[in-house]
């Protein structure tokens, strides 16, 4: 029987959730234990399932009193475990249904703090970058915190001693900034994107940037968006099925909408190469 057919459904599901919580707790055996990661993942799965059942309080408890407590207290010894744990936590929070807005915001802030304190700077930068998405989801729109995460990720990345790794992560950040500007320019505006571009272009030589396809692809995307004719919806060419052109498929804009969109992108300044 489902929720609609059983008036005891919620009571039964809560009883199962309590039972699961007790079982998961039993798998935990202290700091640096191999079981810590298992316990952590069981708490994440429990949060997802109780969220699907609409049990917001239980889902929040599995995340805060469960997964986050294990992360904070059990001291995952390997840096890669710390990083993967934070990434899994971010993905789970984004995917967990029915979290109350205040609880979701509190979780997001705690996770962002932990992301910036991982043991290796490359993990700090990438985890903080991933955490930025928590603040612009369907559950929460906190532009200030999103931008703070992006700026933090940039600052951390510039401290990485390996120039090649630093360049790779900075381009990952730029990719994210461009993506957010593309769909949510009220969060990341042209000034922020231009500042990010300028920061990267001054941190690395033009030759270093031009040597990689990643930066060139980003440049080409921006240039493409700056021409309104590229953005106008076009009818299928003769012999082509509807939706057969992936470029035209990405932008179904009228002429006036395309010109407005291109105007937005023409505020982005690219160094001439």
ChimeraX attribute file (.defattr): number of C-alpha atoms within 10 A of each C-alpha:
attribute: neighborCount
match mode: 1-to-1
recipient: residues
	/A:1	8
	/A:2	9
	/A:3	11
	/A:4	8
	/A:5	8
	/A:6	11
	/A:7	11
	/A:8	12
	/A:9	14
	/A:10	15
	/A:11	11
	/A:12	11
	/A:13	15
	/A:14	15
	/A:15	12
	/A:16	13
	/A:17	20
	/A:18	12
	/A:19	11
	/A:20	15
	/A:21	18
	/A:22	11
	/A:23	13
	/A:24	19
	/A:25	14
	/A:26	10
	/A:27	15
	/A:28	18
	/A:29	13
	/A:30	13
	/A:31	16
	/A:32	14
	/A:33	14
	/A:34	12
	/A:35	15
	/A:36	22
	/A:37	21
	/A:38	14
	/A:39	22
	/A:40	26
	/A:41	20
	/A:42	21
	/A:43	26
	/A:44	23
	/A:45	18
	/A:46	23
	/A:47	31
	/A:48	23
	/A:49	17
	/A:50	23
	/A:51	22
	/A:52	15
	/A:53	17
	/A:54	15
	/A:55	20
	/A:56	19
	/A:57	16
	/A:58	22
	/A:59	28
	/A:60	24
	/A:61	16
	/A:62	26
	/A:63	25
	/A:64	19
	/A:65	12
	/A:66	23
	/A:67	25
	/A:68	23
	/A:69	13
	/A:70	22
	/A:71	21
	/A:72	11
	/A:73	12
	/A:74	19
	/A:75	15
	/A:76	20
	/A:77	12
	/A:78	10
	/A:79	13
	/A:80	13
	/A:81	13
	/A:82	23
	/A:83	22
	/A:84	13
	/A:85	21
	/A:86	24
	/A:87	18
	/A:88	15
	/A:89	23
	/A:90	22
	/A:91	16
	/A:92	17
	/A:93	22
	/A:94	19
	/A:95	14
	/A:96	23
	/A:97	20
	/A:98	19
	/A:99	23
	/A:100	13
	/A:101	11
	/A:102	11
	/A:103	13
	/A:104	19
	/A:105	18
	/A:106	12
	/A:107	21
	/A:108	22
	/A:109	16
	/A:110	13
	/A:111	21
	/A:112	25
	/A:113	15
	/A:114	19
	/A:115	27
	/A:116	22
	/A:117	14
	/A:118	19
	/A:119	15
	/A:120	15
	/A:121	19
	/A:122	22
	/A:123	23
	/A:124	25
	/A:125	31
	/A:126	23
	/A:127	27
	/A:128	30
	/A:129	28
	/A:130	22
	/A:131	30
	/A:132	27
	/A:133	23
	/A:134	26
	/A:135	24
	/A:136	18
	/A:137	11
	/A:138	8
	/A:139	16
	/A:140	15
	/A:141	15
	/A:142	15
	/A:143	16
	/A:144	13
	/A:145	19
	/A:146	23
	/A:147	19
	/A:148	15
	/A:149	25
	/A:150	25
	/A:151	19
	/A:152	17
	/A:153	28
	/A:154	24
	/A:155	13
	/A:156	20
	/A:157	25
	/A:158	21
	/A:159	13
	/A:160	17
	/A:161	11
	/A:162	11
	/A:163	15
	/A:164	11
	/A:165	14
	/A:166	22
	/A:167	21
	/A:168	16
	/A:169	21
	/A:170	26
	/A:171	21
	/A:172	16
	/A:173	23
	/A:174	20
	/A:175	16
	/A:176	17
	/A:177	24
	/A:178	24
	/A:179	14
	/A:180	18
	/A:181	19
	/A:182	17
	/A:183	10
	/A:184	14
	/A:185	16
	/A:186	11
	/A:187	19
	/A:188	21
	/A:189	18
	/A:190	19
	/A:191	12
	/A:192	19
	/A:193	20
	/A:194	17
	/A:195	13
	/A:196	20
	/A:197	21
	/A:198	14
	/A:199	14
	/A:200	20
	/A:201	15
	/A:202	9
	/A:203	16
	/A:204	13
	/A:205	10
	/A:206	14
	/A:207	9
	/A:208	14
	/A:209	18
	/A:210	12
	/A:211	10
	/A:212	13
	/A:213	10
	/A:214	15
	/A:215	20
	/A:216	13
	/A:217	12
	/A:218	16
	/A:219	13
	/A:220	12
	/A:221	12
	/A:222	19
	/A:223	16
	/A:224	15
	/A:225	20
	/A:226	21
	/A:227	17
	/A:228	21
	/A:229	14
	/A:230	17
	/A:231	24
	/A:232	18
	/A:233	17
	/A:234	16
	/A:235	12
	/A:236	13
	/A:237	10
	/A:238	6
	/A:239	7
	/A:240	10
	/A:241	10
	/A:242	10
	/A:243	12
	/A:244	12
	/A:245	14
	/A:246	8
	/A:247	13
	/A:248	17
	/A:249	13
	/A:250	11
	/A:251	14
	/A:252	14
	/A:253	18
	/A:254	14
	/A:255	14
	/A:256	11
	/A:257	14
	/A:258	22
	/A:259	20
	/A:260	14
	/A:261	18
	/A:262	21
	/A:263	15
	/A:264	17
	/A:265	20
	/A:266	17
	/A:267	14
	/A:268	18
	/A:269	16
	/A:270	14
	/A:271	9
	/A:272	5
	/A:273	6
